[in-house]
Amino acid sequence: PAALDEIEGVLTGQAVIVRALLPVKPTVTTPELLLAGEPLTVDVDLPANHAIKITVTSETGREVDRRVPRISHGHAHATITDLPPGAYTIDVTGTAPGSPIAPVSSDVIIWDPQP
């Protein structure tokens, strides 16, 4: 929509009402450190009900989990189990290109205290 607004303004020489969506900034809560065997919980709060995608990527760049949780009253929750020890990145994004969801990334370490 923003690109079309710009083109319309250039072609018509008129002031254009911008239709581009303002970004929706989610609040993402995840732990920074978990012991091996503990579930990873991801909580997302949104000011509006927009579809989101939660992606978990290992330290080697391999996607290990992807979810599209249900949003209820601006809140989404996901629990991911059986992650082996290592470092992971949790990305929260919109589900489609052009989504108004501002992407958020968090890191978590799954630690095995056994040598």
N, CA, C and O atoms as a MOPAC input file, in Angstrom:
PM7 MOZYME 1SCF
protein

 N      0.80600 1    -1.21900 1     0.00000 1
 C      0.00000 1     0.00000 1     0.00000 1
 C      0.84200 1     1.27300 1     0.00000 1
 O      0.47100 1     2.25400 1    -0.64300 1
 N      1.97600 1     1.27100 1     0.71600 1
 C      2.81000 1     2.47600 1     0.78000 1
 C      3.38800 1     2.82000 1    -0.58600 1
 O      3.44600 1     3.99100 1    -0.96100 1
 N      3.81900 1     1.79400 1    -1.33700 1
 C      4.37700 1     2.04500 1    -2.66800 1
 C      3.31000 1     2.60000 1    -3.60700 1
 O      3.58400 1     3.51600 1    -4.38400 1
 N      2.10200 1     2.05600 1    -3.54200 1
 C      1.01900 1     2.55900 1    -4.38400 1
 C      0.64700 1     3.99500 1    -4.01300 1
 O      0.32500 1     4.79800 1    -4.88800 1
 N      0.69100 1     4.31500 1    -2.73800 1
 C      0.43200 1     5.69000 1    -2.30300 1
 C      1.46500 1     6.63200 1    -2.91300 1
 O      1.11900 1     7.71200 1    -3.39300 1
 N      2.72000 1     6.22700 1    -2.89400 1
 C      3.79800 1     7.05600 1    -3.44000 1
 C      3.61300 1     7.25600 1    -4.94100 1
 O      3.74600 1     8.37400 1    -5.44000 1
 N      3.31000 1     6.18600 1    -5.65600 1
 C      3.10000 1     6.27800 1    -7.10500 1
 C      1.92100 1     7.19400 1    -7.41800 1
 O      2.00400 1     8.02100 1    -8.32600 1
 N      0.82900 1     7.05500 1    -6.67900 1
 C     -0.33700 1     7.90900 1    -6.89800 1
 C      0.02700 1     9.37500 1    -6.70400 1
 O     -0.39200 1    10.22900 1    -7.48400 1
 N      0.80000 1     9.66800 1    -5.67300 1
 C      1.21100 1    11.04900 1    -5.41000 1
 C      2.06600 1    11.61600 1    -6.52700 1
 O      1.90600 1    12.77700 1    -6.90400 1
 N      2.97500 1    10.80500 1    -7.06200 1
 C      3.84200 1    11.25300 1    -8.15400 1
 C      3.03000 1    11.46900 1    -9.42900 1
 O      3.20900 1    12.47900 1   -10.11000 1
 N      2.13800 1    10.53000 1    -9.75700 1
 C      1.37100 1    10.62200 1   -11.00200 1
 C      0.33600 1    11.74100 1   -10.98700 1
 O      0.12000 1    12.38900 1   -12.01100 1
 N     -0.29700 1    11.97700 1    -9.86400 1
 C     -1.37100 1    12.97100 1    -9.81300 1
 C     -0.89100 1    14.34500 1    -9.36600 1
 O     -1.56000 1    15.34500 1    -9.62600 1
 N      0.25300 1    14.41000 1    -8.69900 1
 C      0.72000 1    15.69200 1    -8.19100 1
 C     -0.15100 1    16.21900 1    -7.06500 1
 O     -0.06900 1    17.39900 1    -6.72100 1
 N     -0.97600 1    15.37200 1    -6.49100 1
 C     -1.89300 1    15.75200 1    -5.41700 1
 C     -1.41200 1    15.16400 1    -4.08500 1
 O     -0.66700 1    14.18500 1    -4.04500 1
 N     -1.85900 1    15.78700 1    -3.01600 1
 C     -1.60500 1    15.20500 1    -1.69400 1
 C     -2.36500 1    13.88800 1    -1.59600 1
 O     -3.51500 1    13.79800 1    -2.02500 1
 N     -1.74800 1    12.90400 1    -1.05200 1
 C     -2.33300 1    11.56900 1    -0.99400 1
 C     -2.54700 1    11.18100 1     0.45900 1
 O     -1.69800 1    11.44700 1     1.31000 1
 N     -3.68000 1    10.55400 1     0.74200 1
 C     -3.92600 1     9.99500 1     2.06600 1
 C     -3.16000 1     8.68000 1     2.14000 1
 O     -3.43900 1     7.74200 1     1.39300 1
 N     -2.21500 1     8.62500 1     3.02800 1
 C     -1.35500 1     7.44300 1     3.13300 1
 C     -2.14200 1     6.29800 1     3.74100 1
 O     -2.74300 1     6.42600 1     4.80700 1
 N     -2.12400 1     5.16200 1     3.03000 1
 C     -2.85900 1     3.99500 1     3.49500 1
 C     -1.93500 1     2.94600 1     4.09300 1
 O     -2.39300 1     1.88200 1     4.51100 1
 N     -0.65100 1     3.23200 1     4.13800 1
 C      0.28600 1     2.24800 1     4.68000 1
 C     -0.05400 1     1.97700 1     6.14200 1
 O     -0.39700 1     2.89100 1     6.89200 1
 N      0.04300 1     0.73200 1     6.52700 1
 C     -0.27600 1     0.34800 1     7.89900 1
 C      0.84200 1     0.73900 1     8.85500 1
 O      2.02200 1     0.61500 1     8.52400 1
 N      0.47800 1     1.20100 1    10.01600 1
 C      1.47300 1     1.44900 1    11.04900 1
 C      1.90300 1     0.10700 1    11.61800 1
 O      1.08800 1    -0.80800 1    11.74000 1
 N      3.16800 1    -0.01400 1    11.96400 1
 C      3.61400 1    -1.31300 1    12.48600 1
 C      2.95200 1    -1.64200 1    13.82700 1
 O      2.73800 1    -0.77000 1    14.66900 1
 N      2.64000 1    -2.90800 1    13.99200 1
 C      2.10600 1    -3.42400 1    15.24900 1
 C      3.29700 1    -4.00400 1    16.00400 1
 O      3.97200 1    -4.90800 1    15.51200 1
 N      3.54800 1    -3.48600 1    17.18600 1
 C      4.73500 1    -3.88900 1    17.94600 1
 C      4.34400 1    -4.88500 1    19.04100 1
 O      3.77900 1    -4.50200 1    20.06600 1
 N      4.65100 1    -6.16500 1    18.81400 1
 C      4.31800 1    -7.16300 1    19.83500 1
 C      5.30800 1    -7.11200 1    20.99400 1
 O      6.45500 1    -6.69300 1    20.83600 1
 N      4.84500 1    -7.54000 1    22.14600 1
 C      5.70700 1    -7.74300 1    23.30800 1
 C      5.88500 1    -9.24600 1    23.45400 1
 O      4.91500 1    -9.98700 1    23.61700 1
 N      7.14000 1    -9.68700 1    23.39300 1
 C      7.44500 1   -11.11600 1    23.43600 1
 C      8.17600 1   -11.43000 1    24.73000 1
 O      9.15300 1   -10.76800 1    25.08200 1
 N      7.68900 1   -12.45200 1    25.43800 1
 C      8.31200 1   -12.88100 1    26.69000 1
 C      8.76500 1   -14.32700 1    26.54100 1
 O      7.95700 1   -15.22200 1    26.29200 1
 N     10.07400 1   -14.54300 1    26.69700 1
 C     10.65700 1   -15.88700 1    26.66800 1
 C     11.75300 1   -15.93900 1    27.72700 1
 O     12.30800 1   -14.89900 1    28.08200 1
 N     12.07600 1   -17.11800 1    28.23700 1
 C     13.20000 1   -17.20600 1    29.15900 1
 C     14.51500 1   -17.07200 1    28.38100 1
 O     14.56500 1   -17.34400 1    27.18100 1
 N     15.56800 1   -16.65600 1    29.07200 1
 C     16.88300 1   -16.56200 1    28.43900 1
 C     17.67800 1   -17.85100 1    28.60700 1
 O     18.56000 1   -18.15400 1    27.80300 1
 N     17.36200 1   -18.61200 1    29.66000 1
 C     18.10500 1   -19.82900 1    29.96700 1
 C     17.14100 1   -20.88500 1    30.48200 1
 O     16.29900 1   -20.61600 1    31.33900 1
 N     17.27800 1   -22.09200 1    29.94400 1
 C     16.49000 1   -23.23100 1    30.40700 1
 C     17.42000 1   -24.41100 1    30.59500 1
 O     18.44300 1   -24.51900 1    29.91900 1
 N     17.06500 1   -25.29600 1    31.51300 1
 C     17.78900 1   -26.55600 1    31.65700 1
 C     17.23100 1   -27.54900 1    30.64200 1
 O     16.05200 1   -27.50000 1    30.29400 1
 N     18.08700 1   -28.44400 1    30.17700 1
 C     17.65400 1   -29.46300 1    29.22100 1
 C     16.43500 1   -30.19100 1    29.78500 1
 O     16.41600 1   -30.56500 1    30.95800 1
 N     15.43300 1   -30.38800 1    28.95700 1
 C     14.20300 1   -31.06600 1    29.37400 1
 C     13.09500 1   -30.11800 1    29.77500 1
 O     11.93200 1   -30.52200 1    29.80600 1
 N     13.41300 1   -28.86500 1    30.08500 1
 C     12.36700 1   -27.89700 1    30.43200 1
 C     11.70500 1   -27.37300 1    29.15600 1
 O     12.38400 1   -27.19000 1    28.14500 1
 N     10.40100 1   -27.13200 1    29.18600 1
 C      9.72800 1   -26.60300 1    27.99700 1
 C     10.03400 1   -25.12200 1    27.79600 1
 O     10.17800 1   -24.36600 1    28.75700 1
 N     10.12900 1   -24.73200 1    26.55400 1
 C     10.30900 1   -23.32900 1    26.19000 1
 C      8.92200 1   -22.72000 1    26.00700 1
 O      8.13700 1   -23.19300 1    25.18500 1
 N      8.62300 1   -21.67900 1    26.76700 1
 C      7.33500 1   -20.99300 1    26.62200 1
 C      7.56600 1   -19.64500 1    25.94500 1
 O      8.52500 1   -18.93600 1    26.25200 1
 N      6.68200 1   -19.31000 1    25.03300 1
 C      6.73300 1   -18.03700 1    24.32400 1
 C      5.37200 1   -17.38600 1    24.49300 1
 O      4.35300 1   -17.95300 1    24.09800 1
 N      5.35300 1   -16.19500 1    25.08000 1
 C      4.11700 1   -15.43100 1    25.24400 1
 C      4.23400 1   -14.15700 1    24.42500 1
 O      5.24600 1   -13.45800 1    24.47900 1
 N      3.18500 1   -13.86600 1    23.66500 1
 C      3.17400 1   -12.69000 1    22.80100 1
 C      1.92200 1   -11.88600 1    23.11000 1
 O      0.80800 1   -12.40900 1    23.09500 1
 N      2.12400 1   -10.60300 1    23.39100 1
 C      1.00900 1    -9.68100 1    23.60200 1
 C      0.99500 1    -8.67600 1    22.46200 1
 O      2.02800 1    -8.11200 1    22.10200 1
 N     -0.19100 1    -8.46000 1    21.89800 1
 C     -0.37300 1    -7.56300 1    20.76200 1
 C     -1.45800 1    -6.54700 1    21.08500 1
 O     -2.41200 1    -6.86800 1    21.79400 1
 N     -1.32600 1    -5.31600 1    20.57000 1
 C     -2.38800 1    -4.34200 1    20.78600 1
 C     -3.64500 1    -4.64100 1    19.96600 1
 O     -4.70300 1    -4.06600 1    20.22300 1
 N     -3.53500 1    -5.53200 1    18.98600 1
 C     -4.68600 1    -5.91600 1    18.15400 1
 C     -4.49900 1    -7.36900 1    17.73800 1
 O     -3.38500 1    -7.89300 1    17.77600 1
 N     -5.57900 1    -8.01200 1    17.34500 1
 C     -5.50200 1    -9.41500 1    16.93200 1
 C     -5.02000 1    -9.52000 1    15.48600 1
 O     -5.81300 1    -9.40100 1    14.55200 1
 N     -3.73400 1    -9.74100 1    15.31100 1
 C     -3.13100 1    -9.98600 1    14.00700 1
 C     -2.48500 1   -11.36300 1    14.05100 1
 O     -1.95900 1   -11.76400 1    15.08900 1
 N     -2.51800 1   -12.08600 1    12.95300 1
 C     -1.89800 1   -13.40700 1    12.89900 1
 C     -0.38100 1   -13.26900 1    13.00300 1
 O      0.23000 1   -12.40200 1    12.37800 1
 N      0.20900 1   -14.15300 1    13.81500 1
 C      1.65900 1   -14.15500 1    13.98100 1
 C      2.20100 1   -15.55700 1    13.74500 1
 O      1.48100 1   -16.55500 1    13.78400 1
 N      3.50700 1   -15.58100 1    13.49800 1
 C      4.21800 1   -16.84400 1    13.33400 1
 C      5.40100 1   -16.82800 1    14.29700 1
 O      6.11700 1   -15.83200 1    14.39600 1
 N      5.59800 1   -17.94000 1    15.00500 1
 C      6.73900 1   -18.10000 1    15.90700 1
 C      7.65700 1   -19.14400 1    15.28100 1
 O      7.23700 1   -20.27100 1    15.02000 1
 N      8.90600 1   -18.76800 1    15.04400 1
 C      9.87800 1   -19.67000 1    14.44300 1
 C     11.05600 1   -19.83100 1    15.40300 1
 O     11.58200 1   -18.84700 1    15.92200 1
 N     11.46200 1   -21.07400 1    15.63200 1
 C     12.61300 1   -21.36900 1    16.48200 1
 C     13.71300 1   -21.91100 1    15.57500 1
 O     13.51200 1   -22.88400 1    14.84900 1
 N     14.88400 1   -21.26500 1    15.62600 1
 C     16.01600 1   -21.63000 1    14.78100 1
 C     17.20400 1   -21.98100 1    15.67000 1
 O     17.48600 1   -21.28400 1    16.64400 1
 N     17.89800 1   -23.06500 1    15.32900 1
 C     19.06100 1   -23.48000 1    16.11800 1
 C     20.25500 1   -22.57800 1    15.81100 1
 O     20.22100 1   -21.77000 1    14.88300 1
 N     21.30600 1   -22.73400 1    16.60900 1
 C     22.50700 1   -21.92500 1    16.41900 1
 C     23.19100 1   -22.21600 1    15.08000 1
 O     24.01500 1   -21.42200 1    14.62700 1
 N     22.86400 1   -23.33100 1    14.45000 1
 C     23.42600 1   -23.65700 1    13.13500 1
 C     22.57200 1   -23.10500 1    11.99900 1
 O     22.92100 1   -23.27100 1    10.83000 1
 N     21.45800 1   -22.45100 1    12.32800 1
 C     20.59200 1   -21.86400 1    11.31900 1
 C     19.48000 1   -22.77900 1    10.84000 1
 O     18.74400 1   -22.42800 1     9.91800 1
 N     19.34700 1   -23.94600 1    11.45400 1
 C     18.30500 1   -24.89300 1    11.06000 1
 C     17.01100 1   -24.57100 1    11.80300 1
 O     17.00400 1   -24.41300 1    13.02400 1
 N     15.91000 1   -24.47700 1    11.04500 1
 C     14.60300 1   -24.24700 1    11.66700 1
 C     14.17200 1   -25.52600 1    12.37400 1
 O     14.08700 1   -26.58800 1    11.75700 1
 N     13.90100 1   -25.41700 1    13.67300 1
 C     13.52400 1   -26.60800 1    14.44200 1
 C     12.04200 1   -26.63000 1    14.80900 1
 O     11.50700 1   -27.68300 1    15.15700 1
 N     11.37800 1   -25.48400 1    14.73300 1
 C      9.94500 1   -25.44500 1    15.03700 1
 C      9.34500 1   -24.18600 1    14.43600 1
 O      9.98400 1   -23.13600 1    14.37900 1
 N      8.09900 1   -24.31800 1    13.98900 1
 C      7.35200 1   -23.17000 1    13.47400 1
 C      5.90700 1   -23.34000 1    13.89100 1
 O      5.32000 1   -24.40900 1    13.72300 1
 N      5.33500 1   -22.27300 1    14.43800 1
 C      3.94400 1   -22.31300 1    14.91000 1
 C      3.21100 1   -21.05500 1    14.48900 1
 O      3.80600 1   -19.98600 1    14.35200 1
 N      1.91500 1   -21.19900 1    14.28900 1
 C      1.01700 1   -20.06300 1    14.09600 1
 C     -0.03000 1   -20.19200 1    15.19800 1
 O     -1.07900 1   -20.80800 1    15.00800 1
 N      0.27700 1   -19.59400 1    16.36600 1
 C     -0.63400 1   -19.76900 1    17.50300 1
 C     -1.91800 1   -18.96600 1    17.32600 1
 O     -1.96400 1   -17.97500 1    16.59800 1
 N     -2.94000 1   -19.42000 1    18.00600 1
 C     -4.22000 1   -18.70800 1    18.02000 1
 C     -4.08100 1   -17.47100 1    18.89600 1
 O     -3.47700 1   -17.52300 1    19.96700 1
 N     -4.63600 1   -16.37500 1    18.44100 1
 C     -4.62000 1   -15.11500 1    19.19300 1
 C     -5.96700 1   -14.97800 1    19.89100 1
 O     -7.02000 1   -15.11100 1    19.26700 1
 N     -5.92000 1   -14.71300 1    21.17800 1
 C     -7.14200 1   -14.50600 1    21.93300 1
 C     -6.98800 1   -13.26000 1    22.79800 1
 O     -6.13600 1   -13.21200 1    23.68500 1
 N     -7.80400 1   -12.27000 1    22.54000 1
 C     -7.77600 1   -11.00700 1    23.29500 1
 C     -6.38000 1   -10.39200 1    23.28600 1
 O     -5.90700 1    -9.88800 1    24.30400 1
 N     -5.72000 1   -10.43800 1    22.11400 1
 C     -4.41000 1    -9.81600 1    21.97700 1
 C     -3.27400 1   -10.60400 1    22.60300 1
 O     -2.19400 1   -10.05300 1    22.81800 1
 N     -3.48700 1   -11.87600 1    22.90200 1
 C     -2.44200 1   -12.69300 1    23.53400 1
 C     -2.30900 1   -14.03200 1    22.81100 1
 O     -3.29700 1   -14.65000 1    22.41400 1
 N     -1.06700 1   -14.45500 1    22.65600 1
 C     -0.77900 1   -15.78100 1    22.08900 1
 C      0.23200 1   -16.47300 1    22.99100 1
 O      1.06800 1   -15.82500 1    23.62100 1
 N      0.14400 1   -17.80200 1    23.04400 1
 C      1.03700 1   -18.59700 1    23.87900 1
 C      1.45000 1   -19.84200 1    23.10000 1
 O      0.63200 1   -20.46500 1    22.42300 1
 N      2.72100 1   -20.19200 1    23.20300 1
 C      3.21300 1   -21.42900 1    22.59200 1
 C      4.17400 1   -22.09600 1    23.56100 1
 O      4.94500 1   -21.42300 1    24.24500 1
 N      4.12600 1   -23.42300 1    23.61700 1
 C      5.05000 1   -24.20600 1    24.43200 1
 C      5.75800 1   -25.18100 1    23.50200 1
 O      5.12300 1   -25.96300 1    22.79500 1
 N      7.08100 1   -25.11900 1    23.51800 1
 C      7.89200 1   -25.97100 1    22.65700 1
 C      8.70000 1   -26.88800 1    23.55800 1
 O      9.40000 1   -26.43300 1    24.46200 1
 N      8.59500 1   -28.18600 1    23.30100 1
 C      9.25900 1   -29.17100 1    24.15300 1
 C     10.33800 1   -29.91700 1    23.37800 1
 O     10.42900 1   -29.83300 1    22.15300 1
 N     11.14300 1   -30.64000 1    24.12400 1
 C     12.15600 1   -31.54700 1    23.56800 1
 C     13.22900 1   -30.85400 1    22.74300 1
 O     13.71800 1   -31.42900 1    21.77100 1
 N     13.60800 1   -29.62800 1    23.10800 1
 C     14.72200 1   -28.98900 1    22.42100 1
 C     16.03000 1   -29.50300 1    23.02200 1
 O     16.19300 1   -29.47200 1    24.24100 1
 N     16.95300 1   -29.97000 1    22.20300 1
 C     18.23100 1   -30.42100 1    22.73500 1
 C     19.07300 1   -29.23500 1    23.20100 1
 O     18.81200 1   -28.10000 1    22.80200 1
 N     20.08700 1   -29.48500 1    24.04700 1
 C     20.94200 1   -28.39100 1    24.51300 1
 C     21.54000 1   -27.61700 1    23.33700 1
 O     21.88100 1   -28.19100 1    22.30300 1
 N     21.65700 1   -26.31000 1    23.51900 1
 C     22.22000 1   -25.43300 1    22.48800 1
 C     21.60200 1   -24.05200 1    22.57900 1
 O     20.82700 1   -23.75800 1    23.49000 1
 N     21.95500 1   -23.21300 1    21.62700 1
 C     21.42800 1   -21.84900 1    21.55900 1
 C     20.38100 1   -21.77500 1    20.45300 1
 O     20.53100 1   -22.38700 1    19.39600 1
 N     19.32300 1   -21.01900 1    20.71200 1
 C     18.21500 1   -20.90800 1    19.76100 1
 C     17.78000 1   -19.44900 1    19.65000 1
 O     17.91000 1   -18.66800 1    20.59300 1
 N     17.26500 1   -19.10600 1    18.48200 1
 C     16.66000 1   -17.79800 1    18.25300 1
 C     15.17200 1   -18.00800 1    18.03600 1
 O     14.75800 1   -18.87200 1    17.26300 1
 N     14.37400 1   -17.20600 1    18.72800 1
 C     12.92400 1   -17.24300 1    18.57700 1
 C     12.53200 1   -15.97300 1    17.83700 1
 O     12.77500 1   -14.86700 1    18.31900 1
 N     11.92400 1   -16.13100 1    16.66400 1
 C     11.47600 1   -14.99400 1    15.86800 1
 C      9.95600 1   -14.95500 1    15.85400 1
 O      9.29900 1   -15.96200 1    15.59000 1
 N      9.40800 1   -13.78300 1    16.14100 1
 C      7.96700 1   -13.55800 1    16.05200 1
 C      7.76100 1   -12.56100 1    14.92100 1
 O      8.28000 1   -11.44500 1    14.95600 1
 N      6.98900 1   -12.98500 1    13.90800 1
 C      6.73700 1   -12.16200 1    12.73800 1
 C      5.27100 1   -12.29800 1    12.34200 1
 O      4.51600 1   -13.06400 1    12.94200 1
 N      4.89000 1   -11.54600 1    11.32700 1
 C      3.57500 1   -11.72600 1    10.73600 1
 C      3.57700 1   -12.99300 1     9.89800 1
 O      4.63400 1   -13.55200 1     9.60700 1
 N      2.40300 1   -13.43800 1     9.51500 1
 C      2.30400 1   -14.68500 1     8.76700 1
 C      2.41800 1   -14.49400 1     7.25900 1
 O      2.56100 1   -15.47600 1     6.53000 1
 N      2.35700 1   -13.25800 1     6.77300 1
 C      2.38700 1   -13.02300 1     5.32700 1
 C      3.27000 1   -11.81800 1     5.01500 1
 O      3.44700 1   -10.93900 1     5.85900 1
 N      3.82200 1   -11.77800 1     3.81000 1
 C      4.56600 1   -10.58100 1     3.40200 1
 C      3.65800 1    -9.35600 1     3.49000 1
 O      2.47500 1    -9.42500 1     3.15400 1
 N      4.21000 1    -8.25300 1     3.93500 1
 C      3.41800 1    -7.03800 1     4.08400 1
 C      2.62400 1    -6.96700 1     5.36900 1
 O      1.84600 1    -6.03300 1     5.56600 1
 N      2.80600 1    -7.93700 1     6.24500 1
 C      2.10200 1    -7.93200 1     7.52700 1
 C      2.54400 1    -6.71400 1     8.34100 1
 O      3.70600 1    -6.31400 1     8.27200 1
 N      1.62800 1    -6.12400 1     9.10900 1
 C      2.01500 1    -4.96400 1     9.91900 1
 C      2.80100 1    -5.33500 1    11.17700 1
 O      3.23600 1    -4.44400 1    11.90600 1
 N      2.99300 1    -6.61900 1    11.44700 1
 C      3.70400 1    -7.03600 1    12.65900 1
 C      5.18300 1    -6.68200 1    12.55000 1
 O      5.85800 1    -7.12200 1    11.62000 1
 N      5.69000 1    -5.89100 1    13.49400 1
 C      7.12500 1    -5.59400 1    13.55200 1
 C      7.83200 1    -6.83900 1    14.08600 1
 O      7.46700 1    -7.33000 1    15.15500 1
 N      8.83100 1    -7.36200 1    13.37400 1
 C      9.48700 1    -8.59500 1    13.81500 1
 C     10.24600 1    -8.39700 1    15.12600 1
 O     10.84300 1    -7.34800 1    15.36500 1
 N     10.20700 1    -9.43000 1    15.96800 1
 C     10.92400 1    -9.42400 1    17.25000 1
 C     11.70800 1   -10.72900 1    17.34300 1
 O     11.18300 1   -11.80200 1    17.04500 1
 N     12.97100 1   -10.62800 1    17.75900 1
 C     13.81200 1   -11.81800 1    17.94700 1
 C     14.29000 1   -11.89000 1    19.39400 1
 O     14.61700 1   -10.87500 1    20.00900 1
 N     14.32200 1   -13.10300 1    19.91800 1
 C     14.82000 1   -13.36500 1    21.26800 1
 C     15.72900 1   -14.58000 1    21.19500 1
 O     15.57200 1   -15.43600 1    20.32400 1
 N     16.67800 1   -14.64700 1    22.11600 1
 C     17.58900 1   -15.79600 1    22.17000 1
 C     17.39400 1   -16.54200 1    23.46400 1
 O     17.07600 1   -15.95800 1    24.50000 1
 N     17.59200 1   -17.85200 1    23.38900 1
 C     17.50300 1   -18.70100 1    24.57700 1
 C     18.61000 1   -19.75000 1    24.50400 1
 O     18.96500 1   -20.22600 1    23.42500 1
 N     19.13600 1   -20.09300 1    25.64600 1
 C     20.12300 1   -21.16700 1    25.73700 1
 C     19.50000 1   -22.32400 1    26.51500 1
 O     18.96300 1   -22.14500 1    27.60800 1
 N     19.58600 1   -23.50400 1    25.92600 1
 C     19.17300 1   -24.72700 1    26.61100 1
 C     20.47000 1   -25.36100 1    27.11800 1
 O     21.33000 1   -25.75600 1    26.33000 1
 N     20.59500 1   -25.44900 1    28.42500 1
 C     21.84100 1   -25.89600 1    29.03000 1
 C     21.67000 1   -27.25000 1    29.67800 1
 O     20.69000 1   -27.50100 1    30.38100 1
 N     22.63500 1   -28.12100 1    29.43500 1
 C     22.65500 1   -29.44600 1    30.06200 1
 C     23.73500 1   -29.42400 1    31.13200 1
 O     24.92000 1   -29.36700 1    30.80400 1
 N     23.35200 1   -29.46700 1    32.40900 1
 C     24.35900 1   -29.38700 1    33.47700 1
 C     25.23100 1   -30.64200 1    33.57500 1
 O     26.25100 1   -30.63300 1    34.26500 1
 N     24.83900 1   -31.71500 1    32.89500 1
 C     25.63100 1   -32.93600 1    32.91100 1
 C     26.78600 1   -32.79300 1    31.89600 1
 O     26.55600 1   -32.44100 1    30.73900 1
 N     28.02800 1   -33.07000 1    32.33700 1
 C     29.16800 1   -32.91400 1    31.41200 1
 C     29.17500 1   -33.93500 1    30.30700 1
 O     30.06900 1   -33.92300 1    29.46200 1

